[in-house]
């Protein structure tokens, strides 16, 4: 597996990472045993970058615990990233965002315990908290870095002003935001990342599974599955997205690749500062995703992809009320 450097503070990871959210939430019933096996298979294939979050455990730490258990024997061979920024005990009518310094420290200690590790390699602010100045957030993470509990600082779904202000207090190594052939908006931030020497991690790089060629109409998913509500799965958008993925699939065949591998290779081709983190519970899918690092796209291939999806997929990446705001 090829390796890439994210940011200018020394963070080096595999070109393809692994996102663990779906192991415990958002995509229907879960299976801990299958999750552990999937994570371990990813490591066997050369994946060294594993992404989790406090939120994914719903306050129980279950996602971090699963990841820590799966990687305990190879801890020094991998990079573990987790996130803070939500108050999972908040009252129903209260704000669920919480990036106060005392809360950040509390989440860090919980994550260290859940992951069964002595350091968090990448600690992201999961969502920007408008009630807490980003300078205070960056300062709290800086203290954790100075104490040896955290190695690198990351932001998620942050805009240019927030990135600049945070970076002035504690260098930001990486920004994580949704990015795929379906979701292209974040490209407007790439000049800022290049200027400041910040890497980029693409979550949902396969459009929450749509760009695998196996998308089903929303009503065919388990009631707990997020895709029941994803705008890209709704009538009108769904059919257009299926057609686009079919066309991408035909192009992928000419490369001896799957449509998922084509989509991941496209992300890698957008810059050496980019690492996608696809998630799956399937060992076969992990092998497929890892193989994308060996797919080379020509200028003609990239032009053909632009013709199919010149501006991204059909339908917003979140319902309007859940769409992150970049500042």
VMD Tcl script that draws the C-alpha trace (Angstrom):
set ca {
  {0.00 0.00 0.00}
  {1.30 3.42 -0.96}
  {1.69 6.01 1.81}
  {0.91 9.70 1.90}
  {1.84 12.58 4.17}
  {-1.00 14.72 5.51}
  {-0.03 18.22 6.52}
  {3.40 19.51 7.45}
  {3.69 18.10 10.98}
  {4.76 14.60 9.95}
  {1.49 12.66 9.79}
  {2.06 9.75 7.36}
  {-0.68 7.21 6.56}
  {-1.72 4.65 3.97}
  {-3.16 6.08 0.73}
  {-6.47 4.37 1.53}
  {-7.76 4.58 5.09}
  {-10.71 3.00 6.88}
  {-13.78 4.75 8.29}
  {-15.42 2.83 11.13}
  {-18.71 4.71 11.61}
  {-20.81 2.06 9.88}
  {-19.60 -0.62 12.29}
  {-21.94 0.67 14.99}
  {-24.35 3.20 13.45}
  {-26.16 4.66 10.43}
  {-26.20 1.65 8.12}
  {-28.57 -0.87 9.67}
  {-27.97 -3.75 12.12}
  {-24.41 -4.21 13.35}
  {-22.22 -7.24 14.05}
  {-19.23 -6.75 16.37}
  {-17.46 -9.93 15.27}
  {-17.73 -9.00 11.60}
  {-16.53 -5.50 12.44}
  {-13.39 -6.75 14.18}
  {-12.66 -9.09 11.27}
  {-13.13 -6.26 8.76}
  {-10.74 -3.95 10.60}
  {-8.10 -6.65 10.91}
  {-8.40 -7.53 7.24}
  {-7.87 -3.88 6.33}
  {-4.65 -3.86 8.34}
  {-3.47 -7.07 6.65}
  {-3.89 -5.34 3.30}
  {-1.70 -2.41 4.31}
  {-4.26 0.05 5.66}
  {-2.69 1.99 8.53}
  {-5.18 4.85 9.01}
  {-8.32 4.10 11.04}
  {-11.01 6.68 11.80}
  {-13.57 6.64 14.60}
  {-15.39 9.15 16.85}
  {-17.01 9.50 20.23}
  {-20.31 10.12 18.42}
  {-20.20 6.74 16.66}
  {-20.56 5.01 20.00}
  {-23.55 7.09 21.03}
  {-22.03 7.82 24.43}
  {-21.08 4.19 25.16}
  {-17.67 4.20 23.46}
  {-18.70 1.12 21.49}
  {-17.11 2.16 18.19}
  {-13.81 3.18 19.75}
  {-13.79 0.04 21.92}
  {-14.32 -2.17 18.87}
  {-11.54 -0.44 16.94}
  {-9.14 -0.57 19.88}
  {-9.87 -4.27 20.38}
  {-9.33 -5.09 16.71}
  {-6.01 -3.23 16.51}
  {-4.58 -3.81 19.98}
  {-1.92 -6.25 18.78}
  {-0.71 -3.91 16.02}
  {-1.19 -0.57 17.78}
  {2.26 0.75 16.93}
  {1.73 0.00 13.21}
  {-1.40 2.11 12.81}
  {-2.67 5.68 13.09}
  {-5.83 6.07 15.19}
  {-8.03 9.11 14.63}
  {-11.03 10.03 16.74}
  {-13.22 13.10 17.28}
  {-14.78 15.33 19.93}
  {-17.40 18.05 19.74}
  {-20.77 16.69 20.86}
  {-22.46 16.56 24.23}
  {-24.11 13.16 24.10}
  {-25.88 13.76 27.42}
  {-27.53 17.05 26.37}
  {-31.20 17.70 27.00}
  {-33.40 17.09 23.93}
  {-33.94 20.81 23.39}
  {-30.37 21.82 24.16}
  {-27.42 22.17 21.83}
  {-25.69 18.85 21.16}
  {-22.49 20.65 20.16}
  {-19.90 21.05 22.91}
  {-16.30 22.02 22.26}
  {-15.60 23.69 25.58}
  {-12.02 22.97 26.69}
  {-13.09 21.04 29.79}
  {-15.30 18.81 27.64}
  {-12.52 18.28 25.09}
  {-10.23 17.07 27.87}
  {-12.94 14.75 29.18}
  {-13.57 13.25 25.73}
  {-9.85 12.76 25.18}
  {-9.52 10.78 28.40}
  {-12.58 8.69 27.54}
  {-11.25 7.99 24.05}
  {-7.86 6.96 25.38}
  {-9.60 4.48 27.67}
  {-11.99 3.16 25.03}
  {-9.25 2.75 22.42}
  {-7.00 1.17 25.05}
  {-4.06 3.31 24.03}
  {-1.70 5.87 25.50}
  {-2.13 8.44 22.72}
  {-4.63 9.63 20.11}
  {-2.81 10.07 16.82}
  {-5.32 12.50 15.27}
  {-7.90 14.38 17.36}
  {-10.53 16.15 15.27}
  {-13.14 18.68 16.22}
  {-16.10 16.79 14.74}
  {-18.20 19.87 14.01}
  {-17.47 23.55 14.58}
  {-19.16 24.85 17.73}
  {-20.37 28.43 17.17}
  {-20.55 28.95 20.94}
  {-16.86 28.33 21.56}
  {-14.13 30.42 19.88}
  {-11.99 28.16 17.72}
  {-8.91 29.63 19.38}
  {-10.03 28.06 22.67}
  {-10.59 24.73 20.93}
  {-7.16 24.80 19.30}
  {-5.60 25.83 22.60}
  {-7.17 22.90 24.43}
  {-5.90 20.45 21.79}
  {-2.47 22.09 21.96}
  {-2.39 21.35 25.69}
  {-3.24 17.72 24.98}
  {-0.46 17.57 22.38}
  {2.01 19.12 24.82}
  {0.95 16.53 27.42}
  {1.59 13.67 24.98}
  {-2.05 12.53 24.87}
  {-2.55 13.68 21.25}
  {-0.14 13.85 18.32}
  {-1.97 15.78 15.58}
  {-4.87 18.25 15.43}
  {-7.64 17.95 12.88}
  {-10.84 19.77 11.92}
  {-13.97 18.37 10.28}
  {-16.45 20.28 8.12}
  {-14.74 23.61 8.88}
  {-14.59 26.65 6.63}
  {-11.65 28.88 5.66}
  {-11.86 31.44 8.49}
  {-12.14 28.72 11.12}
  {-9.21 26.81 9.62}
  {-6.99 29.89 9.57}
  {-7.83 30.94 13.13}
  {-7.28 27.44 14.51}
  {-4.04 27.00 12.59}
  {-2.62 30.20 14.09}
  {-2.92 28.70 17.59}
  {-2.07 25.04 16.90}
  {-1.02 23.85 13.42}
  {-3.83 21.86 11.83}
  {-2.52 18.68 10.19}
  {-5.70 17.61 8.43}
  {-9.22 18.66 7.46}
  {-11.86 15.96 7.10}
  {-14.98 16.62 5.04}
  {-17.23 14.64 2.74}
  {-15.69 14.39 -0.74}
  {-16.47 12.07 -3.62}
  {-17.54 12.09 -7.23}
  {-20.98 12.95 -5.82}
  {-19.87 15.69 -3.35}
  {-17.47 18.26 -4.77}
  {-18.15 21.43 -2.77}
  {-15.07 21.11 -0.59}
  {-12.77 21.69 -3.56}
  {-13.23 25.43 -2.93}
  {-11.18 25.00 0.27}
  {-8.21 23.26 -1.34}
  {-6.27 26.51 -2.02}
  {-6.40 27.33 1.70}
  {-5.21 23.85 2.63}
  {-2.35 24.08 0.14}
  {-1.35 27.52 1.41}
  {-1.26 26.37 5.04}
  {0.18 22.92 4.41}
  {-2.86 20.97 5.62}
  {-3.79 17.48 4.43}
  {-7.29 16.34 3.54}
  {-9.27 13.24 4.51}
  {-12.31 12.39 2.40}
  {-15.15 10.74 4.30}
  {-18.02 8.99 2.50}
  {-15.76 8.70 -0.58}
  {-18.20 6.28 -2.20}
  {-21.25 8.49 -1.71}
  {-22.43 6.49 1.35}
  {-22.30 3.37 -0.76}
  {-24.09 4.69 -3.84}
  {-20.91 4.58 -5.95}
  {-20.53 0.83 -5.51}
  {-23.05 -0.13 -8.16}
  {-25.33 -1.76 -5.59}
  {-27.60 1.11 -4.56}
  {-31.22 0.22 -3.87}
  {-34.26 2.50 -3.61}
  {-34.43 4.09 -0.15}
  {-37.41 2.06 1.07}
  {-35.51 -1.22 0.59}
  {-33.01 -0.43 3.36}
  {-33.41 -1.26 7.04}
  {-35.51 1.41 8.83}
  {-32.44 2.43 10.88}
  {-30.37 3.06 7.74}
  {-29.50 6.71 7.04}
  {-30.04 6.18 3.33}
  {-33.79 6.18 3.85}
  {-33.46 9.96 4.24}
  {-30.40 10.80 2.13}
  {-31.51 13.21 -0.66}
  {-29.48 11.27 -3.22}
  {-31.72 8.24 -2.70}
  {-34.97 10.11 -3.16}
  {-37.10 9.72 -6.34}
  {-35.83 11.89 -9.15}
  {-32.29 12.05 -7.82}
  {-31.99 8.29 -7.37}
  {-32.58 7.43 -11.01}
  {-30.11 10.04 -12.27}
  {-27.44 8.85 -9.86}
  {-27.96 5.22 -10.89}
  {-27.48 6.20 -14.53}
  {-24.27 8.09 -13.71}
  {-22.86 5.16 -11.71}
  {-23.71 2.79 -14.55}
  {-21.72 4.96 -16.95}
  {-18.83 5.12 -14.49}
  {-18.99 1.35 -14.24}
  {-18.55 0.96 -17.98}
  {-15.48 3.19 -17.84}
  {-14.12 1.21 -14.89}
  {-14.36 -2.03 -16.88}
  {-11.99 -0.63 -19.48}
  {-9.46 -0.20 -16.66}
  {-9.97 -3.67 -15.27}
  {-11.40 -2.04 -12.15}
  {-14.71 -1.82 -10.30}
  {-16.70 1.39 -10.08}
  {-15.69 1.74 -6.41}
  {-12.03 1.48 -7.33}
  {-12.49 4.05 -10.08}
  {-14.12 6.47 -7.62}
  {-11.35 6.04 -5.03}
  {-8.62 6.31 -7.67}
  {-10.25 9.55 -8.86}
  {-9.96 10.97 -5.34}
  {-6.31 9.97 -5.09}
  {-5.68 11.65 -8.45}
  {-6.98 15.00 -7.14}
  {-3.81 15.58 -5.12}
  {-1.12 13.94 -3.03}
  {-2.58 15.61 0.07}
  {-5.81 13.55 -0.14}
  {-6.62 10.25 1.61}
  {-10.10 8.67 1.38}
  {-11.47 6.58 4.25}
  {-14.13 4.20 2.87}
  {-15.91 2.08 5.43}
  {-17.39 -1.40 5.10}
  {-18.13 -4.50 7.14}
  {-17.26 -6.78 4.22}
  {-13.80 -8.32 3.85}
  {-14.34 -8.57 0.10}
  {-15.16 -4.87 -0.10}
  {-12.06 -4.02 1.93}
  {-9.91 -5.94 -0.55}
  {-11.64 -4.11 -3.40}
  {-11.13 -0.70 -1.79}
  {-7.49 -1.36 -1.01}
  {-6.93 -2.33 -4.63}
  {-7.92 1.19 -5.73}
  {-4.46 2.41 -4.70}
  {-3.05 0.48 -7.67}
  {-5.44 1.97 -10.26}
  {-3.87 4.69 -12.42}
  {-6.11 7.12 -14.24}
  {-4.99 8.89 -17.42}
  {-5.97 12.39 -18.43}
  {-8.45 10.81 -20.85}
  {-10.00 8.84 -17.99}
  {-10.32 11.96 -15.87}
  {-11.92 13.83 -18.78}
  {-14.41 11.00 -19.27}
  {-15.34 11.13 -15.58}
  {-15.83 14.91 -15.77}
  {-18.19 14.40 -18.70}
  {-20.30 11.93 -16.69}
  {-20.38 13.99 -13.47}
  {-19.15 17.52 -14.19}
  {-20.37 19.01 -10.89}
  {-21.13 16.06 -8.65}
  {-24.11 13.82 -8.05}
  {-27.81 14.60 -7.91}
  {-29.24 15.61 -4.55}
  {-27.63 17.33 -1.56}
  {-25.25 15.38 0.66}
  {-27.40 16.08 3.73}
  {-30.99 17.07 4.34}
  {-31.18 20.88 4.66}
  {-31.49 20.93 8.48}
  {-28.38 18.77 8.92}
  {-26.11 20.48 6.37}
  {-22.87 21.73 7.99}
  {-22.16 25.46 7.70}
  {-18.61 26.46 6.73}
  {-17.26 29.69 8.16}
}
mol new
graphics top color blue
foreach p $ca { graphics top sphere $p radius 0.5 }
foreach p [lrange $ca 0 end-1] q [lrange $ca 1 end] { graphics top cylinder $p $q radius 0.2 }
display resetview
